[in-house]
Amino acid sequence: MTEITVWSALAGGSMIGGASALLFYKQQRIAGISGIAAGILPPWNAESGWRLCFLLGLLSSAPLYRLSGQPLPIQIDAHPALLAVAGLLVGYGSRLGGGCTSGHGVCGIARLSVRSIVATLIFMATAGVAVYLLRHLL
Amino acid sequence: MSKNIYAFIFGLLFGLGLIVSQMSNPNKVLAFLDVAGNWDPSLVLVMVSALLVLGVSLRRMRSAAGVPLLQDREAEQQSCEIPKCGVDCQLVIGAIIFGAGWGLSGICPGPAIVGLATGIPGFYLFAASMFGGFFLFNRLHRK
């Protein structure tokens, strides 16, 4: 169970939006994490380099956050078998659907792409159903 | 080279945003998705603020010279890959599969990468599976 966190949500969300805006402004690239992460798999091309650097930045965020002395607000309770299945679904599904929470949910909706709005509504609804099944029916 | 340094910095900022907003906290995400339970609407605020900042920035960029429209850029990218416009089966089925995985775990790709540097073992498993999913997609849908 968690409590609503208004200010950290607004601050963090602004950072996510700001990072996406900067990536587009400086490099005309869309901050879709599934595409960036999948893009470091072979075959490599001219895009692989910056993608790897972006991912290294993501990887550095938790260690840097720890330097602030605050406890890292990250916790997993899910069973390992569930995580393995979920990871496969997230990886395959995000590629098939052409994006994930960042690419469709933030970048796509920000430019009012119909595809992204539809995708986001569908994956939010499906995720809600999955949580309902797991927490209230099983 | 500066391109890569910028990409690193933007990735770092993006990751810090995920941590600060708790989008990278699976328990928080699951509490947001659990509408029938003790619903935590915080992530609505995360999305709204991210969309506002990006949306306003894009509008300003559009009026500035020399920066192509995001739509044009995407159309260009897509024409090189799988041609797809509008809503199609791949989009719908992909979103359903992705949503199922996100709901079962509370983890999406950004938080999966951020989590790899937290020392929490669950993220190693999740990320390995996720890259397996990427690999599977490449094998099945790309030559």
Interface residues (C-beta under 8 A of the other chain):
Chain A: M1 T2 E3 I4 T5 V6 S8 A9 L10 A11 G12 G13 S14 M15 I16 G17 G18 A19 S20 A21 L22 L23 F24 Y25 K26 Q27 Q28 I30 A31 I33 S34 A37 A38 L41 G49 W50 R51 C53 F54 L55 L56 G57 L58 L59 S60 S61 A62 P63 L64 Y65 L72 P73 I74 Q75 I76 D77 A78 P80 L82 L83 A84 V85 A86 G87 L88 L89 V90 G91 Y92 G93 S94 R95 L96 G97 G98 C100 T101 S102 H104 G105 V106 C107 I109 A110 R111 S113 V114 R115 V118 A119 T120 I122 F123 M124 A125 T126 A127 G128 V129 A130 V131 Y132 L134 R135 H136
Chain B: K3 N4 I5 Y6 A7 F8 I9 F10 G11 L12 L13 F14 G15 L16 G17 L18 I19 V20 S21 Q22 M23 S24 N25 P26 N27 K28 L30 A31 L33 D34 V35 A36 G37 N38 D40 P41 S42 L43 L45 V46 M47 V48 S49 A50 L51 L52 V53 L54 G55 S57 L58 M61 V67 P68 L70 Q71 R73 E74 K84 G86 V87 Q90 L91 V92 I93 G94 A95 I96 I97 F98 G99 A100 G101 W102 G103 L104 S105 G106 I107 C108 P109 G110 A112 I113 V114 G115 L116 A117 T118 I120 G122 F123 L125 F126 A127 A128 S129 M130 F131 G132 G133 F134 F135 L136 F137 N138 H141
